[in-house]
Amino acid sequence: MRLDGRKDPRVKMDHRQPVNLMSSDGTWRRSCVLLDVSQTGAKLEVEGTLDVLQAKEFFLVLSSTGLAYRRCELIWIDGSTAGVHFVNGNGKKKSASAKAVAAQSK
């Protein structure tokens, strides 16, 4: 059993990894730093105001070209740090049973 209560192990970044948050409709964008990441979510240090995160759902853009991204849902905010959960294609969080089925099919 994991001591931190997380289902998936997190990878902590050794170097500042710049990424961006962007609204689903493209009306806002925020620079941020990826602090850690797992298969199901990430912890970010957001630059600028966090009021736009009230949208609840947005994209974490991982590449400068915008070709690598994850759809996210805001889970928590603490100062300039935010926790996000990755959302699958149909707008729902992946269940543990869906992950198990996906792992078996590989």
C-alpha positions in Angstrom: 0.0 0.0 0.0 1.2 3.5 -0.9 1.8 5.8 2.1 0.6 8.9 0.3 -2.8 7.4 -0.6 -2.4 7.8 -4.3 -3.5 5.0 -6.7 -0.8 5.7 -9.3 2.9 6.5 -8.6 4.0 10.0 -9.4 7.2 11.0 -11.2 8.7 14.2 -9.7 10.5 16.4 -12.2 14.2 17.0 -11.5 14.2 20.1 -13.7 11.7 22.9 -14.3 9.5 21.5 -17.1 7.5 24.4 -18.7 4.0 23.6 -19.9 0.8 25.6 -20.5 -2.8 25.4 -19.4 -5.4 26.4 -22.1 -9.1 26.7 -22.0 -11.2 24.3 -23.9 -12.4 27.1 -26.2 -8.9 28.7 -26.5 -9.9 32.0 -24.8 -7.2 31.9 -22.1 -3.7 30.4 -21.6 -1.5 30.2 -18.5 2.2 29.3 -18.3 3.1 26.8 -15.6 5.7 24.4 -14.5 5.0 20.6 -14.2 6.1 19.6 -10.7 5.0 15.9 -10.8 2.9 13.7 -13.0 1.3 10.3 -12.9 -0.9 8.3 -15.3 -4.0 9.9 -13.9 -3.0 13.5 -12.9 -0.4 16.1 -12.3 0.7 18.9 -9.9 1.4 22.3 -11.4 2.9 25.6 -10.4 0.8 28.2 -12.2 2.1 31.6 -13.2 -0.3 34.5 -13.0 -3.9 34.5 -11.7 -5.7 31.3 -11.1 -9.2 32.7 -11.5 -9.4 31.2 -15.0 -9.1 27.7 -13.5 -12.7 28.1 -12.2 -13.7 26.8 -15.7 -13.0 23.4 -14.0 -12.0 21.7 -17.3 -9.2 22.7 -19.6 -6.1 21.4 -21.5 -2.6 20.8 -20.2 -0.4 21.5 -23.2 2.8 19.6 -23.0 4.6 20.7 -26.2 5.4 24.0 -27.7 3.6 23.0 -30.9 0.4 22.0 -29.0 0.4 18.5 -30.4 0.9 16.8 -27.0 -1.8 17.6 -24.5 -4.1 16.1 -21.9 -7.7 17.1 -21.1 -7.8 18.0 -17.4 -10.2 18.7 -14.5 -9.2 20.9 -11.6 -9.0 19.0 -8.3 -7.4 21.5 -5.9 -5.6 24.8 -5.6 -3.2 25.8 -2.9 -1.6 29.2 -3.5 0.0 29.1 -6.9 0.0 25.3 -7.0 -2.8 23.3 -8.6 -3.7 19.6 -8.8 -5.4 18.3 -11.9 -6.9 14.9 -12.9 -6.7 13.7 -16.5 -10.0 13.1 -18.2 -10.5 10.5 -21.0 -12.0 11.2 -24.4 -15.7 11.0 -23.3 -15.3 13.4 -20.4 -15.2 10.9 -17.6 -12.4 9.8 -15.3 -11.0 6.4 -16.1 -12.1 3.8 -13.6 -9.7 1.3 -12.1 -11.5 -1.5 -13.9 -11.2 0.3 -17.3 -7.5 0.7 -16.6 -7.1 -3.0 -15.9 -8.9 -4.0 -19.1 -6.7 -1.6 -21.1 -3.5 -3.0 -19.5 -4.6 -6.6 -20.3 -5.2 -5.7 -23.9 -1.6 -4.5 -24.4 
